[in-house]
Amino acid sequence: MWTLAPVITVSYEVKGVFLVLSVLEFAVGILSNTFIFLVNFRDVVRRKPLSDCDLVLLILSLTRLFLHGLLLLDALQLTLFQQMKDPLSSSYQTIIMLWMIANQAGLWLATCLSLLYCSKIVRFSHGFLLCLASCISRGAIRMLLGTVLLTCACTVLCCWDVFSRSHIAATYTLSTRNDTEHNLQTENFNFVQSFLFCSLGSIPPFSCFLVSSGVLIVSLWRHTRTMRAKTTDYRDPSLEAHIKALKTLISFFCVYVVSFCAALLSVPLLVLWHNKLGVMVCVGVMAACPSGHAAILISGNAKLRRAVDGILLWVQSGLKVRADHKADPRTPGLC
């Protein structure tokens, strides 16, 4: 059993800066993901056909909104309530476990998006792969329902593990009531085990994501080699679709790996080394990653870019009308 590390506290100024940055990251994430949701939900309200990829982005934006809310609660709990010398409160543990589940749901949705890209872009020659791609292309709704079911199953398993370990820890604490330091070590160890157990649920979707992304990379390499052999014109719609899909997937891969590594690092910093400053840095990275990925999604999606251009044109026209109104003193004022 490990020994408790000295508590590393931070000043009120650092806490204030961290809280302000957390609020800014929350605002950026909420605005960008709300924009993605509203643009796609507008088509649903108008009964316009919504593509499978746009449907996945619609649900992914909802997941990211929930994720940003949890991260803001994590920042508030860490800054205002949780003390490093005290055992982790049940509310803080719940926030971290819910973040893990929401992050896994986002990973499943990104895997669905990657599979849809493969089915629509990659040209398969094998009969089984053609049948599989056709099933994926026609079964987007079933994939999303499967994502919901798998997320619910992961939630049940995580809750069962947390409650069972909490019950065992409570029973053990009653039997060793006088050994406070040993009980604290046991609670921290149980939390680390529960977090690692819940993180195992990321292995299946991440493996599928890597395989589908690898298929896209191989397809892009083959397509580029074929184009070099046949023609010198590189303005090909299939090539552009490959590149756009890979940009989206690679950006998500980088964001997910950085965010997940920050989450894994925050656990020992929190329960073993009691370094609140290190935990704050990890939480800030975890909040910045989905916000940055939302910006990449907006820049890489044609429909979202058109919506941004429309908003910018509307703002510019409003500013121009206001400037003309101020420049002409003969313009009558509005009552």
NUZA-500938 format. One record per atom (N, C-alpha, C, O): residue in one letter; x, y negated, z. Coordinates in steps of 0.1 Angstrom, whole numbers, plus 5000, padded with zeros to 4 digits. Each point is the difference from the previous one (the first is absolute). Last residue first. Example, Ala and Ser with C-alpha at 12.3 -4.5 7.8 and 13.67 -1.06 7.14 Angstrom:
! residues 2
s512850225071 s500949895000 s499249895008 s500549895001 a499850684998 a499149885000 a500949885000 a501050005007 
! end
This chain:
! residues 335
c460944404668 c499349985013 c499950135007 c499550005011 l504449834953 l498950095002 l499349985014 l500749985009 g502149654958 g500150105011 g498750095001 g498949954997 p503049804957 p499249985012 p500150125010 p500250114996 t503449684968 t499250125002 t499249995013 t500549975010 r502949724974 r498649974996 r499150125002 r498749984999 p506150025008 p499349935011 p498549974997 p499249985008 d504550404976 d499049914993 d499249935011 d499150075006 a504250255006 a500749914991 a499149904994 a500449894996 k498050475032 k500849905008 k500649894991 k500149895004 h497650474975 h499149935008 h500749895008 h499449895002 d503250424974 d499349904991 d499049915008 d499949884997 a502250475027 a500949904997 a499449894990 a500349885002 r497150505009 r500249915012 r501049894997 r499849885004 v499550444963 v498849925001 v500249915012 v499649884999 k503850434995 k500049904990 k498849915000 k500149874999 l500250495031 l501049905004 l500049894989 l500249885003 g497150494988 g499549935012 g500949885004 g499649895003 s501950414964 s498949924994 s499449915011 s499749894998 q503550435015 q500649894992 q499049914995 q500249885000 v498350515022 v500649905009 v500649894993 v499949885004 w498450464970 w498949935007 w500649905010 w499449895001 l503650394976 l499449904991 l498949925007 l499849884997 l502150475027 l501049894998 l499449904991 l500249885003 i497350515003 i500049925012 i501049884999 i499649895004 g500350424960 g498849935001 g499949915012 g499549895000 d504250404996 d500149894990 d498749915000 d500049884999 v500150515027 v500949905006 v500149884991 v499949895004 a497750484980 a499249945011 a500949895006 a499549895004 r502550374964 r499049914994 r499249935010 r499749884998 r503350455017 r500749884995 r499149904993 r500149885002 l498250545012 l500349915012 l500749884996 l499849895005 k499350434962 k498849945004 k500249915012 k499449895001 a504350354982 a499549904990 a498849935005 a499849884999 n504250335032 n498750044995 n499449894991 n499949885005 g504350105019 g500150104991 g498750054994 g500050084991 s500649585043 s500849954989 s500050114989 s500349964988 i497550145053 i499349894993 i500849954987 i499449984990 l502550355039 l498850054993 l499349894992 l499650034989 i504049855038 i500550074988 i498850064993 i500050004987 a499149795054 a500449904990 a500550064987 a499849954989 a499250335047 a498749944994 a500449904990 a499349994990 h504250205034 h499550094990 h498749954994 h499850024988 g502249735048 g500849994988 g499550104989 g500049964988 s497950065053 s499749874995 s500849994987 s499449954990 p501450435036 p498750014992 p499649874994 p499449994990 c504750015036 c500150094989 c498650014993 c500049984987 a500849765054 a500449944987 a499950094988 a499749954989 a499450205056 a499049914996 a500349944986 a499149974992 m504150315030 m498850084997 m498849924995 m499250044991 v504749745024 v500350074988 v498850084995 v499650004989 g500249805054 g500049904989 g500250064986 g499449964990 v501050325048 v498649964997 v499949904989 v499150004992 c505250115023 c499450114993 c498549974996 c499650034989 v502849665038 v500550004986 v499350114992 v499749984989 m499350015057 m499449894993 m500549994985 m499249974991 v502850345038 v498650044996 v499349894993 v499350034990 g504949885027 g500150104989 g498750044995 g499750024988 l500549715050 l500449924988 l500150094988 l499549974989 k499650235054 k498949934994 k500349924988 k499249994991 n502950445034 n500549884993 n498849934993 n499750044989 h501050405038 h499349895006 h500549864994 h500249915007 w501050594985 w501049895002 w499349875006 w500849915004 l496550494988 l501350055005 l500949885004 l500650015011 v494949934971 v499950095011 v501350055006 v500050045011 l499849634951 l498949975010 l500150085012 l500049955012 l502950124951 l500349875006 l499049965011 l500349935009 p499050474966 p501150015010 p500449875006 p500349995012 v496349984955 v499650095011 v501150025010 v499849985012 s500749774947 s499349925011 s499750095012 s499949965011 l501950224948 l501049935008 l499449935012 l500649995010 l496550214958 l500850105007 l501049945009 l500350065011 a497349654961 a499150065011 a500850105008 a499850015012 a502449804951 a499949905011 a499150065011 a500349985012 c500150284950 c501250005007 c500049905012 c500550035011 f495949974959 f500050125008 f501250015008 f500050055012 s499749594958 s499049995011 s500050125009 s499949995012 v502850024949 v500549905010 v499149995012 v500449995011 v498250294954 v501250065007 v500549905010 v500350045011 y496149834961 y499650105010 y501250055008 y499950025012 v500849664953 v499349945011 v499650115011 v500249975012 c501950174948 c500949925008 c499349945012 c500650015011 f496850234958 f500950095007 f501049925009 f500250045011 f496849714962 f499350075012 f500950095007 f500050015012 s501749794949 s499849905010 s499350065012 s500449975012 i500050314951 i501349985006 i499949895011 i500650015011 l495650074963 l500350115009 l501349995007 l500150035012 t498549634957 t499050015011 t500450115009 t500049985013 k502549984948 k500349895009 k499150005012 k500449985011 l498950344955 l501250035009 l500349895009 l500450025011 a496149924958 a499650105010 a501250035009 a499850015012 k500949704952 k499249945009 k499650105012 k500049965011 i502550204952 i500849915008 i499249945011 i500449985012 h497450304956 h501050085009 h500749905010 h500150035012 a497249784955 a499250065010 a500950085010 a499750005012 e502349814950 e499749905010 e499150055011 e500149965012 l501050334953 l501249975007 l499749895011 l500450015011 s496250114959 s500350115009 s501249975009 s500050035012 p498849664953 p499150005011 p500250115010 p499949985012 d504049794958 d499150114999 d499150005012 d500449985011 r503849764966 r498749955005 r499050104998 r499250004990 y505450044996 y499750045014 y498849945006 y499750025011 d502850124939 d499049915006 d499750055013 d499450115002 t503550114966 t500749905008 t499049905007 t500549915007 t498950644977 t499849864996 t500949915009 t500550045011 k499750454990 k499149984989 k499949854995 k499949984989 a502850205049 a500350084988 a499249974988 a500450024989 r499049765053 r501349964994 r500350084988 r500849964991 m495350145033 m499949874993 m501349964994 m500149944989 t499750455038 t499350024987 t499949874992 t500250004988 r501649985055 r500950074991 r499450024987 r500749994989 t496749825045 t501049914995 t501050064990 t500449944991 h496350335030 h499449914991 h501049904994 h500049974988 r501450335046 r499750074987 r499449914990 r500450004988 w500349835055 w501350034994 w499850074986 w500749964991 l495449955035 l500649884995 l501350024993 l500349954990 s497750415033 s499349974988 s500549874993 s500149994988 v501750155053 v500550094989 v499249964987 v500650014990 i498149755048 i501449964996 i500550094989 i500649954991 l495250165028 l499949874992 l501449964996 l500249954988 v499550425040 v499450034987 v500049884991 v500350004988 g500949945057 g501150064992 g499550044986 g500849994991 s496149845039 s500949904996 s501150054992 s500449944990 s496750375029 s499349934990 s500949884994 s500049984988 v501750275049 v499950084989 v499349934988 v500650004989 l499749785053 l501350014994 l499950094987 l500749964990 f495450005036 f500349874994 f501450014993 f500149944989 c498450435035 c499249984988 c500449874993 c500150004987 s501850075055 s500650104990 s499349994987 s500650004989 f497749745046 f501349954996 f500650094990 f500749954990 p495350195032 p499849894989 p501349944995 p500149974988 p500450385046 p499350044988 p499749894990 p500450024988 i501749875054 i500950084991 i499250044988 i500549994989 s497849765050 s500549924988 s500750094990 s500349954989 g498150205055 g498949994990 g500449924988 g499350014990 l503550035049 l500150114991 l498950004989 l500250064990 s500049625047 s500849964988 s500250124990 s500349984989 c497650085054 c499149934991 c500749964987 c499450004989 f503250205045 f499050104995 f499149934990 f499750064990 l503449675032 l500650084990 l499150114995 l500050034988 f498449705047 f500349924988 f500650084989 f499649994988 s499750215054 s498749984993 s500249924987 s499450034990 q504450045038 q499650124994 q498649994992 q499950054989 v501749595036 v500950024989 v499650124992 v500050014988 f497749905052 f499649914990 f500950024988 f499549994988 n501650265050 n498750044994 n499549914989 n499550054990 f504349825035 f500350124992 f498850054993 f500050054988 n499549615043 n500649954988 n500350114990 n499949994988 e498450125054 e499049934992 e500649954987 e499450014989 t503550195043 t499150104994 t498949934991 t499850054989 q503249675035 q500750074990 q499150104993 q500050024988 l498349775050 l500049914988 l500850064989 l499649984988 n500250265052 n498750004994 n500049914987 n499450034990 h504549985037 h499850134992 h498750004993 h499950054989 e500949595040 e500949994988 e499950134992 e499949994987 t497849995055 t499449914990 t500849994987 t499450004989 d499750355052 d501149974991 d499549914988 d499750054990 n497450115045 n501149915006 n501149974991 n500749905002 r495550394988 r499549875002 r501149915004 r500049884998 t499250594981 t501349935003 t499749855002 t500649924994 s495850374996 s500850095008 s501449945004 s500650055009 l496349714964 l499450025013 l500850105009 l500149985012 t501249934943 t500249885009 t499450025014 t500649965009 y498750374957 y501350005005 y500349895009 y500850015010 t495150004969 t500150115009 t501350015006 t500250025012 a499249674954 a499249955012 a500150115011 a500249975012 a501650134945 a500949905008 a499349955012 a500649995011 i497050304961 i501150075006 i500949915008 i500450035011 h496149784964 h499550085011 h501150085007 h500050005013 s501149754949 s499749915011 s499450085012 s500349965012 r500650274948 r501349965007 r499749915012 r500750005010 s495650114963 s500550125007 s501349975008 s500250055011 f497949614962 f499250035012 f500550125008 f500050015012 v502149884946 v500249895010 v499250045013 v500649985011 d498850314952 d501450015006 d500249895011 d500650045010 w495349954967 w500150135008 w501450015006 w500150035012 c499249624958 c499349985012 c500050125010 c500249985012 c501750064945 c500849905008 c499349985013 c500750005010 l497050274959 l501250075005 l500949905009 l500450055010 v495849774968 v499650105010 v501250075006 v500050015012 t500849694952 t499549935012 t499650105011 t500449975012 c500750214946 c501249955007 c499649925013 c500750015010 a495850134963 a500650125006 a501349965007 a500250055011 c497649624964 c499250035012 c500650125007 c500050005013 t502049874947 t500249905010 t499250035013 t500649995011 l498650284951 l501450035006 l500349905011 l500750035010 l495349914967 l499950125008 l501450035006 l500050035012 v499749614958 v499249975012 v500050125009 v500249985012 t501850084946 t500849915008 t499349975013 t500650005011 g497050234957 g501050095006 g500949925009 g500450055011 l496549714964 l499350085010 l501050095008 l499950015012 l501849774950 l499849915011 l499250065012 l500349975011 m500350294950 m501349975006 m499949915012 m500650025011 r495650064962 r500350115008 r501449995007 r500150045012 i498649634957 i499249995012 i500250125009 i500149985013 a502250014946 a500549905009 a499249995013 a500549985011 g499650344947 g499650025014 g500649905010 g500450045011 r500450004940 r498550005002 r499650015014 r498849985003 s505850024985 s499549884994 s498549995002 s499449895001 i502950505014 i500349885009 i499449874994 i499549925007 c500050484968 c499350015013 c500249885009 c499149955006 s503550094954 s498649974997 s499150015013 s499149915001 a505450225002 a499949854998 a498649964997 a499549895004 l501450575000 l500149935013 l499949854999 l499349945008 c500750324953 c498850035007 c500049925013 c499049955005 l504950044970 l499049934993 l498650015007 l499349905002 l504350365013 l500249865004 l499049914993 l499549915006 f500550554983 f499649985014 f500149865004 f499249955007 g502350164949 g498650015002 g499549985014 g499049935002 h505549844977 h499650135005 h498550005003 h499449905004 s502849704981 s499950104989 s499650145005 s499450074992 f500049365023 f500450145004 f499950094988 f499149984991 r501549485020 r499550094989 r500550145003 r501250034998 v497949515035 v500950104995 v499350094990 v498850045002 i498749605018 i501149954992 i500950124994 i500449994989 k495650075039 k499649904990 k501249964991 k499749974988 s500750325051 s499050064991 s499649924988 s499650054990 c503549795043 c500650124993 c498950054990 c500450034989 y498349625040 y500949964990 y500650114992 y500149994987 l497250135049 l499249944989 l500949944989 l499750024988 l502350145051 l499550114992 l499149954989 l500050064989 s501749635041 s501150064992 s499550114992 s500450014988 l496649795042 l500349914989 l501150054991 l500049994988 c498950265050 c498950004991 c500349914988 c499750044988 t503249935047 t500250134993 t498950024990 t500350054989 a499349585039 a501149984991 a500350134992 a500449994988 l496550055046 l499549924989 l501049964990 l499750004988 w501750235051 w499150094992 w499449924988 w500050054989 l502549705042 l500950094993 l499250094991 l500450034988 g497249695042 g500649934989 g500950084991 g500149984988 a498350225051 a498949984991 a500449924987 a499750034989 q503450025047 q499950124992 q498849994990 q500150064989 n500549585040 n501150014991 n500050124992 n500350004988 a496549955046 a499749914989 a501150004990 a499849994988 i500950265051 i499050064992 i499649924988 i499850054989 m503449785042 m500550124993 m499050064991 m500350044988 w498449615040 w500849954989 w500650124992 w500049994988 l497650115050 l499149954990 l500849954988 l499650024988 m502850095050 m499550134994 m499049964989 m500050064989 i501749595037 i501150064992 i499550124992 i500350024989 i496749765041 i500349924988 i501150064992 i499850004987 t499250215054 t498950024990 t500249924987 t499850044989 q503249915048 q500250134993 q498950024990 q500350064989 y499349565037 y501249994991 y500250134992 y500350004989 s496449995044 s499649924989 s501149994990 s499850004988 s500950225053 s499250084991 s499649924988 s499950064989 s504749805036 s498550005003 s499350094989 s500550024989 l504650045029 l499349954989 l498550015003 l499550115004 p503949835037 p499650104990 p499249944989 p499349905001 d504149775022 d498850075004 d499850114990 d500550004988 k503049685008 k500350085012 k498850095004 k500150095008 m499849604955 m500950114997 m500250095012 m500350124999 q495249604991 q501349985006 q500850124998 q499550115001 q495849674975 q500950115003 q501349965005 q500849924994 f495949744994 f499550095010 f501050115004 f500350025012 l500249614954 l499349945011 l499750105012 l499949965012 t502550154945 t500549865005 t499449975013 t500749945009 l498150474969 l501450005003 l500549875006 l500850005009 q494750034976 q500250095011 q501550005004 q500350005012 l498649774949 l499449935012 l500250085013 l500449955010 a501050244949 a500849885003 a499549935012 a500849965009 d496650404974 d501350055006 d500949885004 d500650015011 l495449894967 l499750045014 l501350065006 l500249975012 l500149924943 l499949875008 l499750045015 l500549945009 l499750414961 l501349955002 l500049875008 l500849975008 l495150244978 l500750085011 l501449945003 l500450005011 g497249804954 g499349985012 g500750075012 g500249955011 h501250144945 h500549875005 h499349965013 h500749945008 l497850464971 l501450015005 l500649875005 l500750005010 f495050014970 f500050075013 f501450015006 f500249985012 l499549864945 l499349905009 l500050065014 l500349935010 r501150354955 r501149915004 r499449895010 r500749955008 t496350374973 t500950065010 t501149915005 t500449995011 l496749864955 l499350015013 l500950065011 l500049965011 s501750024945 s500049875006 s499250005013 s500449935010 l499750474965 l501349975005 l500049865007 l500649995011 i495650144964 i500050065013 i501449985007 i500049995013 l499549834944 l498949945009 l500150065014 l499949935010 l502950244956 l500549885005 l499049935010 l500349945010 v498450454967 v501050035010 v500649885006 v500249995012 l496849954952 l499350055012 l501050045011 l499749975012 d502149894947 d499449895007 d499250045013 d500049935010 c501750404961 c501149945007 c499549885008 c500549975011 d496450264962 d500450085011 d501149935008 d500050015012 s496749674961 s500950114997 s500450085012 s499849955012 l495649784978 l501249985008 l500950124997 l499650125002 p496049604974 p500750135002 p501449975007 p500849924996 k495049775014 k500950024989 k500850135002 k500250045012 r496349725015 r499750124994 r500950024987 r499550064990 r500449595045 r499549964987 r499750134991 r499649994989 v502350065055 v498749925001 v499449974987 v498850014998 v505450195002 v499050105005 v498749935001 v499050064997 d504749684991 d499550084989 d499050115004 d499150034993 r502849705040 r499249924992 r499550074988 r498949994996 f504350205033 f498650015005 f499049924992 f498950034999 n505849944992 n499550134996 n498550025005 n499250064993 v503149555020 v500050004985 v499450134995 v499250004990 l501349945057 l498949924994 l500050014985 l498950004994 f504650225030 f498750065003 f498949934993 f499150064993 i505349765005 i499950124992 i498650075002 i499450054990 f501549575037 f499949964986 f499850134991 f499250004991 t501750065054 t498649964998 t499849964986 t498950024994 n505450085018 n499250134999 n498549964999 n499350084993 s503849565012 s500350084988 s499150124998 s499550034989 l500149705051 l499649934988 l500250084987 l499150014991 i502350175051 i498650004999 i499549934987 i499150044993 g505649975017 g499450134996 g498550004999 g499550074991 v502649535023 v500450044986 v499450134996 v499550024989 a499949855056 a499249914990 a500450044986 a499050004992 f503450225042 f498750045000 f499149924990 f499250064993 e505249815014 e500050124992 e498650064999 e499650054990 l501049575037 l500249974986 l499950124992 l499450004989 v500450065057 v498849944995 v500149964986 v499150024992 s504850155029 s499050104999 s498649954994 s499450064992 l504149635018 l500350084988 l499050114998 l499650034989 v500049735051 v499749914988 v500350074987 v499150004991 l502150225049 l498649994999 l499549924988 l499150034993 f505550005017 f499550134995 f498549994999 f499550064990 v502649575029 v500350014986 v499550134994 v499550004989 g499949945057 g499249914993 g500350004985 g499150004992 k503550265037 k498750055000 k499149914991 k499150054993 v505249815016 v500050104990 v498650074999 v499650034989 e501049645044 e500149944987 e500050104989 e499349994990 y500750145055 y498649964996 y500149934986 y499150014992 s504650365020 s499649875006 s498649974994 s499550064991 v502350455017 v500249894991 v499449885006 v499250005009 t502950515009 t498949914998 t500449894991 t501149994996 i500450535019 i500549884993 i498849914996 i499250044992 v502150385046 v499049934993 v500649874993 v500649925007 p502050565004 p499749875005 p499049924991 p500150014988 a499750535011 a501049894996 a499649875007 a498849985004 l500350555013 l499449874995 l501149904997 l500949985008 t499950554987 t499949905011 t499549874994 t500249984988 w498950564995 w500849884999 w499849915012 w499150015007 m500650544990 m499249885000 m500949885000 m501049995007 
! end
